[in-house]
Amino acid sequence: MKSFQKYSALECEQIEKIRKIGELYGNSPELKAACKESYNLYRSGRISADCYGKIYSEAFDNYLGVTV
């Protein structure tokens, strides 16, 4: 949990949402919609570039089927 201290509550919610959808559905329309939502939050300045990068990376890992 220490690594999440640098993120806001909204950012943590988005990260967890992407993680859960990825675990449940993998590369699915639900994951793509959640990533689009995160992108819109990033573009509006509500989440940081660092947070968006983490979200994008996790979504791409799900797409490739990579588990850490």
mmCIF file of the N, C-alpha and C atoms, coordinates in Angstrom:
data_MODEL
# 
_entry.id   MODEL 
# 
loop_
_atom_site.group_PDB 
_atom_site.id 
_atom_site.type_symbol 
_atom_site.label_atom_id 
_atom_site.label_alt_id 
_atom_site.label_comp_id 
_atom_site.label_asym_id 
_atom_site.label_entity_id 
_atom_site.label_seq_id 
_atom_site.pdbx_PDB_ins_code 
_atom_site.Cartn_x 
_atom_site.Cartn_y 
_atom_site.Cartn_z 
_atom_site.occupancy 
_atom_site.B_iso_or_equiv 
_atom_site.pdbx_formal_charge 
_atom_site.auth_seq_id 
_atom_site.auth_comp_id 
_atom_site.auth_asym_id 
_atom_site.auth_atom_id 
_atom_site.pdbx_PDB_model_num 
ATOM 1   N N  . MET A 1 1  ? 0.823   -1.198  0.000   1.00 0.00 ? 1  MET A N  1 
ATOM 2   C CA . MET A 1 1  ? 0.000   0.000   0.000   1.00 0.00 ? 1  MET A CA 1 
ATOM 3   C C  . MET A 1 1  ? 0.861   1.253   0.000   1.00 0.00 ? 1  MET A C  1 
ATOM 4   N N  . LYS A 1 2  ? 2.108   1.134   0.399   1.00 0.00 ? 2  LYS A N  1 
ATOM 5   C CA . LYS A 1 2  ? 2.987   2.288   0.468   1.00 0.00 ? 2  LYS A CA 1 
ATOM 6   C C  . LYS A 1 2  ? 3.120   2.987   -0.887  1.00 0.00 ? 2  LYS A C  1 
ATOM 7   N N  . SER A 1 3  ? 3.158   2.219   -1.967  1.00 0.00 ? 3  SER A N  1 
ATOM 8   C CA . SER A 1 3  ? 3.315   2.812   -3.291  1.00 0.00 ? 3  SER A CA 1 
ATOM 9   C C  . SER A 1 3  ? 2.107   3.646   -3.707  1.00 0.00 ? 3  SER A C  1 
ATOM 10  N N  . PHE A 1 4  ? 0.967   3.438   -3.076  1.00 0.00 ? 4  PHE A N  1 
ATOM 11  C CA . PHE A 1 4  ? -0.229  4.196   -3.428  1.00 0.00 ? 4  PHE A CA 1 
ATOM 12  C C  . PHE A 1 4  ? -0.304  5.542   -2.715  1.00 0.00 ? 4  PHE A C  1 
ATOM 13  N N  . GLN A 1 5  ? 0.604   5.810   -1.763  1.00 0.00 ? 5  GLN A N  1 
ATOM 14  C CA . GLN A 1 5  ? 0.548   7.056   -1.010  1.00 0.00 ? 5  GLN A CA 1 
ATOM 15  C C  . GLN A 1 5  ? 0.743   8.281   -1.896  1.00 0.00 ? 5  GLN A C  1 
ATOM 16  N N  . LYS A 1 6  ? 1.404   8.112   -3.032  1.00 0.00 ? 6  LYS A N  1 
ATOM 17  C CA . LYS A 1 6  ? 1.643   9.258   -3.908  1.00 0.00 ? 6  LYS A CA 1 
ATOM 18  C C  . LYS A 1 6  ? 0.443   9.591   -4.791  1.00 0.00 ? 6  LYS A C  1 
ATOM 19  N N  . TYR A 1 7  ? -0.599  8.767   -4.763  1.00 0.00 ? 7  TYR A N  1 
ATOM 20  C CA . TYR A 1 7  ? -1.775  8.987   -5.592  1.00 0.00 ? 7  TYR A CA 1 
ATOM 21  C C  . TYR A 1 7  ? -2.942  9.525   -4.775  1.00 0.00 ? 7  TYR A C  1 
ATOM 22  N N  . SER A 1 8  ? -3.795  10.316  -5.433  1.00 0.00 ? 8  SER A N  1 
ATOM 23  C CA . SER A 1 8  ? -5.011  10.817  -4.787  1.00 0.00 ? 8  SER A CA 1 
ATOM 24  C C  . SER A 1 8  ? -6.030  9.681   -4.675  1.00 0.00 ? 8  SER A C  1 
ATOM 25  N N  . ALA A 1 9  ? -7.099  9.943   -3.946  1.00 0.00 ? 9  ALA A N  1 
ATOM 26  C CA . ALA A 1 9  ? -8.155  8.930   -3.790  1.00 0.00 ? 9  ALA A CA 1 
ATOM 27  C C  . ALA A 1 9  ? -8.754  8.565   -5.151  1.00 0.00 ? 9  ALA A C  1 
ATOM 28  N N  . LEU A 1 10 ? -9.004  9.558   -5.991  1.00 0.00 ? 10 LEU A N  1 
ATOM 29  C CA . LEU A 1 10 ? -9.560  9.305   -7.326  1.00 0.00 ? 10 LEU A CA 1 
ATOM 30  C C  . LEU A 1 10 ? -8.605  8.444   -8.149  1.00 0.00 ? 10 LEU A C  1 
ATOM 31  N N  . GLU A 1 11 ? -7.316  8.758   -8.077  1.00 0.00 ? 11 GLU A N  1 
ATOM 32  C CA . GLU A 1 11 ? -6.337  7.985   -8.824  1.00 0.00 ? 11 GLU A CA 1 
ATOM 33  C C  . GLU A 1 11 ? -6.291  6.534   -8.350  1.00 0.00 ? 11 GLU A C  1 
ATOM 34  N N  . CYS A 1 12 ? -6.322  6.339   -7.046  1.00 0.00 ? 12 CYS A N  1 
ATOM 35  C CA . CYS A 1 12 ? -6.323  4.976   -6.495  1.00 0.00 ? 12 CYS A CA 1 
ATOM 36  C C  . CYS A 1 12 ? -7.561  4.206   -6.940  1.00 0.00 ? 12 CYS A C  1 
ATOM 37  N N  . GLU A 1 13 ? -8.710  4.884   -6.966  1.00 0.00 ? 13 GLU A N  1 
ATOM 38  C CA . GLU A 1 13 ? -9.945  4.238   -7.421  1.00 0.00 ? 13 GLU A CA 1 
ATOM 39  C C  . GLU A 1 13 ? -9.814  3.782   -8.871  1.00 0.00 ? 13 GLU A C  1 
ATOM 40  N N  . GLN A 1 14 ? -9.237  4.631   -9.717  1.00 0.00 ? 14 GLN A N  1 
ATOM 41  C CA . GLN A 1 14 ? -9.074  4.282   -11.128 1.00 0.00 ? 14 GLN A CA 1 
ATOM 42  C C  . GLN A 1 14 ? -8.104  3.119   -11.294 1.00 0.00 ? 14 GLN A C  1 
ATOM 43  N N  . ILE A 1 15 ? -6.998  3.141   -10.555 1.00 0.00 ? 15 ILE A N  1 
ATOM 44  C CA . ILE A 1 15 ? -6.017  2.052   -10.631 1.00 0.00 ? 15 ILE A CA 1 
ATOM 45  C C  . ILE A 1 15 ? -6.661  0.734   -10.229 1.00 0.00 ? 15 ILE A C  1 
ATOM 46  N N  . GLU A 1 16 ? -7.394  0.745   -9.120  1.00 0.00 ? 16 GLU A N  1 
ATOM 47  C CA . GLU A 1 16 ? -8.041  -0.482  -8.640  1.00 0.00 ? 16 GLU A CA 1 
ATOM 48  C C  . GLU A 1 16 ? -9.121  -0.959  -9.599  1.00 0.00 ? 16 GLU A C  1 
ATOM 49  N N  . LYS A 1 17 ? -9.861  -0.017  -10.187 1.00 0.00 ? 17 LYS A N  1 
ATOM 50  C CA . LYS A 1 17 ? -10.910 -0.385  -11.148 1.00 0.00 ? 17 LYS A CA 1 
ATOM 51  C C  . LYS A 1 17 ? -10.299 -1.111  -12.346 1.00 0.00 ? 17 LYS A C  1 
ATOM 52  N N  . ILE A 1 18 ? -9.228  -0.562  -12.900 1.00 0.00 ? 18 ILE A N  1 
ATOM 53  C CA . ILE A 1 18 ? -8.562  -1.185  -14.046 1.00 0.00 ? 18 ILE A CA 1 
ATOM 54  C C  . ILE A 1 18 ? -8.030  -2.560  -13.661 1.00 0.00 ? 18 ILE A C  1 
ATOM 55  N N  . ARG A 1 19 ? -7.428  -2.648  -12.487 1.00 0.00 ? 19 ARG A N  1 
ATOM 56  C CA . ARG A 1 19 ? -6.864  -3.924  -12.027 1.00 0.00 ? 19 ARG A CA 1 
ATOM 57  C C  . ARG A 1 19 ? -7.954  -4.991  -11.900 1.00 0.00 ? 19 ARG A C  1 
ATOM 58  N N  . LYS A 1 20 ? -9.080  -4.635  -11.274 1.00 0.00 ? 20 LYS A N  1 
ATOM 59  C CA . LYS A 1 20 ? -10.166 -5.605  -11.068 1.00 0.00 ? 20 LYS A CA 1 
ATOM 60  C C  . LYS A 1 20 ? -10.798 -6.032  -12.386 1.00 0.00 ? 20 LYS A C  1 
ATOM 61  N N  . ILE A 1 21 ? -11.055 -5.072  -13.267 1.00 0.00 ? 21 ILE A N  1 
ATOM 62  C CA . ILE A 1 21 ? -11.643 -5.409  -14.565 1.00 0.00 ? 21 ILE A CA 1 
ATOM 63  C C  . ILE A 1 21 ? -10.689 -6.304  -15.343 1.00 0.00 ? 21 ILE A C  1 
ATOM 64  N N  . GLY A 1 22 ? -9.404  -5.977  -15.310 1.00 0.00 ? 22 GLY A N  1 
ATOM 65  C CA . GLY A 1 22 ? -8.413  -6.794  -16.006 1.00 0.00 ? 22 GLY A CA 1 
ATOM 66  C C  . GLY A 1 22 ? -8.364  -8.213  -15.483 1.00 0.00 ? 22 GLY A C  1 
ATOM 67  N N  . GLU A 1 23 ? -8.457  -8.359  -14.155 1.00 0.00 ? 23 GLU A N  1 
ATOM 68  C CA . GLU A 1 23 ? -8.433  -9.696  -13.564 1.00 0.00 ? 23 GLU A CA 1 
ATOM 69  C C  . GLU A 1 23 ? -9.678  -10.491 -13.943 1.00 0.00 ? 23 GLU A C  1 
ATOM 70  N N  . LEU A 1 24 ? -10.825 -9.815  -13.988 1.00 0.00 ? 24 LEU A N  1 
ATOM 71  C CA . LEU A 1 24 ? -12.079 -10.509 -14.272 1.00 0.00 ? 24 LEU A CA 1 
ATOM 72  C C  . LEU A 1 24 ? -12.306 -10.771 -15.755 1.00 0.00 ? 24 LEU A C  1 
ATOM 73  N N  . TYR A 1 25 ? -11.974 -9.797  -16.585 1.00 0.00 ? 25 TYR A N  1 
ATOM 74  C CA . TYR A 1 25 ? -12.362 -9.880  -17.991 1.00 0.00 ? 25 TYR A CA 1 
ATOM 75  C C  . TYR A 1 25 ? -11.210 -9.877  -18.985 1.00 0.00 ? 25 TYR A C  1 
ATOM 76  N N  . GLY A 1 26 ? -9.985  -9.629  -18.520 1.00 0.00 ? 26 GLY A N  1 
ATOM 77  C CA . GLY A 1 26 ? -8.846  -9.565  -19.442 1.00 0.00 ? 26 GLY A CA 1 
ATOM 78  C C  . GLY A 1 26 ? -8.998  -8.426  -20.426 1.00 0.00 ? 26 GLY A C  1 
ATOM 79  N N  . ASN A 1 27 ? -8.683  -8.674  -21.671 1.00 0.00 ? 27 ASN A N  1 
ATOM 80  C CA . ASN A 1 27 ? -8.796  -7.655  -22.711 1.00 0.00 ? 27 ASN A CA 1 
ATOM 81  C C  . ASN A 1 27 ? -10.229 -7.657  -23.241 1.00 0.00 ? 27 ASN A C  1 
ATOM 82  N N  . SER A 1 28 ? -11.053 -6.807  -22.665 1.00 0.00 ? 28 SER A N  1 
ATOM 83  C CA . SER A 1 28 ? -12.479 -6.815  -22.960 1.00 0.00 ? 28 SER A CA 1 
ATOM 84  C C  . SER A 1 28 ? -12.983 -5.403  -23.239 1.00 0.00 ? 28 SER A C  1 
ATOM 85  N N  . PRO A 1 29 ? -14.206 -5.290  -23.748 1.00 0.00 ? 29 PRO A N  1 
ATOM 86  C CA . PRO A 1 29 ? -14.805 -3.966  -23.918 1.00 0.00 ? 29 PRO A CA 1 
ATOM 87  C C  . PRO A 1 29 ? -14.889 -3.200  -22.591 1.00 0.00 ? 29 PRO A C  1 
ATOM 88  N N  . GLU A 1 30 ? -15.106 -3.920  -21.487 1.00 0.00 ? 30 GLU A N  1 
ATOM 89  C CA . GLU A 1 30 ? -15.178 -3.270  -20.172 1.00 0.00 ? 30 GLU A CA 1 
ATOM 90  C C  . GLU A 1 30 ? -13.843 -2.625  -19.808 1.00 0.00 ? 30 GLU A C  1 
ATOM 91  N N  . LEU A 1 31 ? -12.749 -3.331  -20.095 1.00 0.00 ? 31 LEU A N  1 
ATOM 92  C CA . LEU A 1 31 ? -11.421 -2.790  -19.802 1.00 0.00 ? 31 LEU A CA 1 
ATOM 93  C C  . LEU A 1 31 ? -11.131 -1.589  -20.695 1.00 0.00 ? 31 LEU A C  1 
ATOM 94  N N  . LYS A 1 32 ? -11.494 -1.690  -21.953 1.00 0.00 ? 32 LYS A N  1 
ATOM 95  C CA . LYS A 1 32 ? -11.277 -0.576  -22.878 1.00 0.00 ? 32 LYS A CA 1 
ATOM 96  C C  . LYS A 1 32 ? -12.074 0.650   -22.453 1.00 0.00 ? 32 LYS A C  1 
ATOM 97  N N  . ALA A 1 33 ? -13.312 0.462   -22.005 1.00 0.00 ? 33 ALA A N  1 
ATOM 98  C CA . ALA A 1 33 ? -14.141 1.583   -21.547 1.00 0.00 ? 33 ALA A CA 1 
ATOM 99  C C  . ALA A 1 33 ? -13.540 2.225   -20.298 1.00 0.00 ? 33 ALA A C  1 
ATOM 100 N N  . ALA A 1 34 ? -13.042 1.400   -19.380 1.00 0.00 ? 34 ALA A N  1 
ATOM 101 C CA . ALA A 1 34 ? -12.429 1.928   -18.157 1.00 0.00 ? 34 ALA A CA 1 
ATOM 102 C C  . ALA A 1 34 ? -11.153 2.701   -18.485 1.00 0.00 ? 34 ALA A C  1 
ATOM 103 N N  . CYS A 1 35 ? -10.382 2.208   -19.447 1.00 0.00 ? 35 CYS A N  1 
ATOM 104 C CA . CYS A 1 35 ? -9.168  2.915   -19.864 1.00 0.00 ? 35 CYS A CA 1 
ATOM 105 C C  . CYS A 1 35 ? -9.519  4.252   -20.521 1.00 0.00 ? 35 CYS A C  1 
ATOM 106 N N  . LYS A 1 36 ? -10.588 4.263   -21.294 1.00 0.00 ? 36 LYS A N  1 
ATOM 107 C CA . LYS A 1 36 ? -11.024 5.515   -21.925 1.00 0.00 ? 36 LYS A CA 1 
ATOM 108 C C  . LYS A 1 36 ? -11.449 6.524   -20.863 1.00 0.00 ? 36 LYS A C  1 
ATOM 109 N N  . GLU A 1 37 ? -12.142 6.045   -19.827 1.00 0.00 ? 37 GLU A N  1 
ATOM 110 C CA . GLU A 1 37 ? -12.534 6.916   -18.719 1.00 0.00 ? 37 GLU A CA 1 
ATOM 111 C C  . GLU A 1 37 ? -11.293 7.497   -18.039 1.00 0.00 ? 37 GLU A C  1 
ATOM 112 N N  . SER A 1 38 ? -10.298 6.658   -17.790 1.00 0.00 ? 38 SER A N  1 
ATOM 113 C CA . SER A 1 38 ? -9.057  7.125   -17.169 1.00 0.00 ? 38 SER A CA 1 
ATOM 114 C C  . SER A 1 38 ? -8.352  8.142   -18.062 1.00 0.00 ? 38 SER A C  1 
ATOM 115 N N  . TYR A 1 39 ? -8.355  7.892   -19.359 1.00 0.00 ? 39 TYR A N  1 
ATOM 116 C CA . TYR A 1 39 ? -7.738  8.826   -20.298 1.00 0.00 ? 39 TYR A CA 1 
ATOM 117 C C  . TYR A 1 39 ? -8.426  10.186  -20.238 1.00 0.00 ? 39 TYR A C  1 
ATOM 118 N N  . ASN A 1 40 ? -9.749  10.180  -20.203 1.00 0.00 ? 40 ASN A N  1 
ATOM 119 C CA . ASN A 1 40 ? -10.489 11.439  -20.120 1.00 0.00 ? 40 ASN A CA 1 
ATOM 120 C C  . ASN A 1 40 ? -10.193 12.180  -18.821 1.00 0.00 ? 40 ASN A C  1 
ATOM 121 N N  . LEU A 1 41 ? -10.050 11.442  -17.713 1.00 0.00 ? 41 LEU A N  1 
ATOM 122 C CA . LEU A 1 41 ? -9.686  12.069  -16.438 1.00 0.00 ? 41 LEU A CA 1 
ATOM 123 C C  . LEU A 1 41 ? -8.282  12.661  -16.511 1.00 0.00 ? 41 LEU A C  1 
ATOM 124 N N  . TYR A 1 42 ? -7.380  11.959  -17.162 1.00 0.00 ? 42 TYR A N  1 
ATOM 125 C CA . TYR A 1 42 ? -6.014  12.460  -17.345 1.00 0.00 ? 42 TYR A CA 1 
ATOM 126 C C  . TYR A 1 42 ? -6.021  13.726  -18.195 1.00 0.00 ? 42 TYR A C  1 
ATOM 127 N N  . ARG A 1 43 ? -6.733  13.700  -19.308 1.00 0.00 ? 43 ARG A N  1 
ATOM 128 C CA . ARG A 1 43 ? -6.784  14.865  -20.210 1.00 0.00 ? 43 ARG A CA 1 
ATOM 129 C C  . ARG A 1 43 ? -7.425  16.077  -19.551 1.00 0.00 ? 43 ARG A C  1 
ATOM 130 N N  . SER A 1 44 ? -8.353  15.835  -18.613 1.00 0.00 ? 44 SER A N  1 
ATOM 131 C CA . SER A 1 44 ? -9.003  16.950  -17.918 1.00 0.00 ? 44 SER A CA 1 
ATOM 132 C C  . SER A 1 44 ? -8.178  17.440  -16.727 1.00 0.00 ? 44 SER A C  1 
ATOM 133 N N  . GLY A 1 45 ? -7.057  16.765  -16.443 1.00 0.00 ? 45 GLY A N  1 
ATOM 134 C CA . GLY A 1 45 ? -6.183  17.184  -15.358 1.00 0.00 ? 45 GLY A CA 1 
ATOM 135 C C  . GLY A 1 45 ? -6.565  16.647  -13.992 1.00 0.00 ? 45 GLY A C  1 
ATOM 136 N N  . ARG A 1 46 ? -7.504  15.719  -13.943 1.00 0.00 ? 46 ARG A N  1 
ATOM 137 C CA . ARG A 1 46 ? -7.962  15.192  -12.651 1.00 0.00 ? 46 ARG A CA 1 
ATOM 138 C C  . ARG A 1 46 ? -7.085  14.069  -12.120 1.00 0.00 ? 46 ARG A C  1 
ATOM 139 N N  . ILE A 1 47 ? -6.341  13.391  -13.001 1.00 0.00 ? 47 ILE A N  1 
ATOM 140 C CA . ILE A 1 47 ? -5.356  12.413  -12.537 1.00 0.00 ? 47 ILE A CA 1 
ATOM 141 C C  . ILE A 1 47 ? -4.010  12.745  -13.186 1.00 0.00 ? 47 ILE A C  1 
ATOM 142 N N  . SER A 1 48 ? -2.933  12.371  -12.515 1.00 0.00 ? 48 SER A N  1 
ATOM 143 C CA . SER A 1 48 ? -1.583  12.714  -12.967 1.00 0.00 ? 48 SER A CA 1 
ATOM 144 C C  . SER A 1 48 ? -1.124  11.824  -14.124 1.00 0.00 ? 48 SER A C  1 
ATOM 145 N N  . ALA A 1 49 ? -0.097  12.299  -14.808 1.00 0.00 ? 49 ALA A N  1 
ATOM 146 C CA . ALA A 1 49 ? 0.499   11.510  -15.885 1.00 0.00 ? 49 ALA A CA 1 
ATOM 147 C C  . ALA A 1 49 ? 1.083   10.216  -15.328 1.00 0.00 ? 49 ALA A C  1 
ATOM 148 N N  . ASP A 1 50 ? 1.667   10.281  -14.138 1.00 0.00 ? 50 ASP A N  1 
ATOM 149 C CA . ASP A 1 50 ? 2.232   9.088   -13.504 1.00 0.00 ? 50 ASP A CA 1 
ATOM 150 C C  . ASP A 1 50 ? 1.148   8.043   -13.263 1.00 0.00 ? 50 ASP A C  1 
ATOM 151 N N  . CYS A 1 51 ? 0.024   8.481   -12.745 1.00 0.00 ? 51 CYS A N  1 
ATOM 152 C CA . CYS A 1 51 ? -1.090  7.567   -12.482 1.00 0.00 ? 51 CYS A CA 1 
ATOM 153 C C  . CYS A 1 51 ? -1.618  6.996   -13.796 1.00 0.00 ? 51 CYS A C  1 
ATOM 154 N N  . TYR A 1 52 ? -1.795  7.834   -14.792 1.00 0.00 ? 52 TYR A N  1 
ATOM 155 C CA . TYR A 1 52 ? -2.298  7.354   -16.074 1.00 0.00 ? 52 TYR A CA 1 
ATOM 156 C C  . TYR A 1 52 ? -1.327  6.350   -16.694 1.00 0.00 ? 52 TYR A C  1 
ATOM 157 N N  . GLY A 1 53 ? -0.038  6.605   -16.552 1.00 0.00 ? 53 GLY A N  1 
ATOM 158 C CA . GLY A 1 53 ? 0.968   5.673   -17.051 1.00 0.00 ? 53 GLY A CA 1 
ATOM 159 C C  . GLY A 1 53 ? 0.857   4.313   -16.384 1.00 0.00 ? 53 GLY A C  1 
ATOM 160 N N  . LYS A 1 54 ? 0.615   4.311   -15.073 1.00 0.00 ? 54 LYS A N  1 
ATOM 161 C CA . LYS A 1 54 ? 0.457   3.059   -14.329 1.00 0.00 ? 54 LYS A CA 1 
ATOM 162 C C  . LYS A 1 54 ? -0.784  2.312   -14.826 1.00 0.00 ? 54 LYS A C  1 
ATOM 163 N N  . ILE A 1 55 ? -1.872  3.043   -15.000 1.00 0.00 ? 55 ILE A N  1 
ATOM 164 C CA . ILE A 1 55 ? -3.117  2.443   -15.487 1.00 0.00 ? 55 ILE A CA 1 
ATOM 165 C C  . ILE A 1 55 ? -2.912  1.851   -16.885 1.00 0.00 ? 55 ILE A C  1 
ATOM 166 N N  . TYR A 1 56 ? -2.308  2.620   -17.768 1.00 0.00 ? 56 TYR A N  1 
ATOM 167 C CA . TYR A 1 56 ? -2.075  2.170   -19.141 1.00 0.00 ? 56 TYR A CA 1 
ATOM 168 C C  . TYR A 1 56 ? -1.186  0.931   -19.151 1.00 0.00 ? 56 TYR A C  1 
ATOM 169 N N  . SER A 1 57 ? -0.145  0.952   -18.334 1.00 0.00 ? 57 SER A N  1 
ATOM 170 C CA . SER A 1 57 ? 0.775   -0.183  -18.256 1.00 0.00 ? 57 SER A CA 1 
ATOM 171 C C  . SER A 1 57 ? 0.064   -1.447  -17.787 1.00 0.00 ? 57 SER A C  1 
ATOM 172 N N  . GLU A 1 58 ? -0.763  -1.320  -16.754 1.00 0.00 ? 58 GLU A N  1 
ATOM 173 C CA . GLU A 1 58 ? -1.487  -2.484  -16.242 1.00 0.00 ? 58 GLU A CA 1 
ATOM 174 C C  . GLU A 1 58 ? -2.491  -3.005  -17.265 1.00 0.00 ? 58 GLU A C  1 
ATOM 175 N N  . ALA A 1 59 ? -3.154  -2.093  -17.962 1.00 0.00 ? 59 ALA A N  1 
ATOM 176 C CA . ALA A 1 59 ? -4.117  -2.516  -18.981 1.00 0.00 ? 59 ALA A CA 1 
ATOM 177 C C  . ALA A 1 59 ? -3.398  -3.241  -20.119 1.00 0.00 ? 59 ALA A C  1 
ATOM 178 N N  . PHE A 1 60 ? -2.237  -2.740  -20.518 1.00 0.00 ? 60 PHE A N  1 
ATOM 179 C CA . PHE A 1 60 ? -1.474  -3.376  -21.588 1.00 0.00 ? 60 PHE A CA 1 
ATOM 180 C C  . PHE A 1 60 ? -0.970  -4.745  -21.147 1.00 0.00 ? 60 PHE A C  1 
ATOM 181 N N  . ASP A 1 61 ? -0.553  -4.859  -19.881 1.00 0.00 ? 61 ASP A N  1 
ATOM 182 C CA . ASP A 1 61 ? -0.144  -6.162  -19.348 1.00 0.00 ? 61 ASP A CA 1 
ATOM 183 C C  . ASP A 1 61 ? -1.296  -7.161  -19.436 1.00 0.00 ? 61 ASP A C  1 
ATOM 184 N N  . ASN A 1 62 ? -2.513  -6.713  -19.119 1.00 0.00 ? 62 ASN A N  1 
ATOM 185 C CA . ASN A 1 62 ? -3.681  -7.587  -19.232 1.00 0.00 ? 62 ASN A CA 1 
ATOM 186 C C  . ASN A 1 62 ? -3.913  -8.000  -20.682 1.00 0.00 ? 62 ASN A C  1 
ATOM 187 N N  . TYR A 1 63 ? -3.715  -7.059  -21.588 1.00 0.00 ? 63 TYR A N  1 
ATOM 188 C CA . TYR A 1 63 ? -3.889  -7.349  -23.011 1.00 0.00 ? 63 TYR A CA 1 
ATOM 189 C C  . TYR A 1 63 ? -2.924  -8.447  -23.464 1.00 0.00 ? 63 TYR A C  1 
ATOM 190 N N  . LEU A 1 64 ? -1.698  -8.385  -22.977 1.00 0.00 ? 64 LEU A N  1 
ATOM 191 C CA . LEU A 1 64 ? -0.691  -9.370  -23.357 1.00 0.00 ? 64 LEU A CA 1 
ATOM 192 C C  . LEU A 1 64 ? -0.751  -10.637 -22.513 1.00 0.00 ? 64 LEU A C  1 
ATOM 193 N N  . GLY A 1 65 ? -1.558  -10.597 -21.455 1.00 0.00 ? 65 GLY A N  1 
ATOM 194 C CA . GLY A 1 65 ? -1.662  -11.757 -20.583 1.00 0.00 ? 65 GLY A CA 1 
ATOM 195 C C  . GLY A 1 65 ? -0.472  -11.909 -19.653 1.00 0.00 ? 65 GLY A C  1 
ATOM 196 N N  . VAL A 1 66 ? 0.201   -10.799 -19.364 1.00 0.00 ? 66 VAL A N  1 
ATOM 197 C CA . VAL A 1 66 ? 1.374   -10.815 -18.495 1.00 0.00 ? 66 VAL A CA 1 
ATOM 198 C C  . VAL A 1 66 ? 0.923   -10.705 -17.051 1.00 0.00 ? 66 VAL A C  1 
ATOM 199 N N  . THR A 1 67 ? 1.464   -11.551 -16.188 1.00 0.00 ? 67 THR A N  1 
ATOM 200 C CA . THR A 1 67 ? 1.181   -11.439 -14.762 1.00 0.00 ? 67 THR A CA 1 
ATOM 201 C C  . THR A 1 67 ? 2.482   -11.208 -14.023 1.00 0.00 ? 67 THR A C  1 
ATOM 202 N N  . VAL A 1 68 ? 2.422   -10.326 -13.055 1.00 0.00 ? 68 VAL A N  1 
ATOM 203 C CA . VAL A 1 68 ? 3.625   -9.982  -12.286 1.00 0.00 ? 68 VAL A CA 1 
ATOM 204 C C  . VAL A 1 68 ? 3.580   -10.672 -10.953 1.00 0.00 ? 68 VAL A C  1 
# 
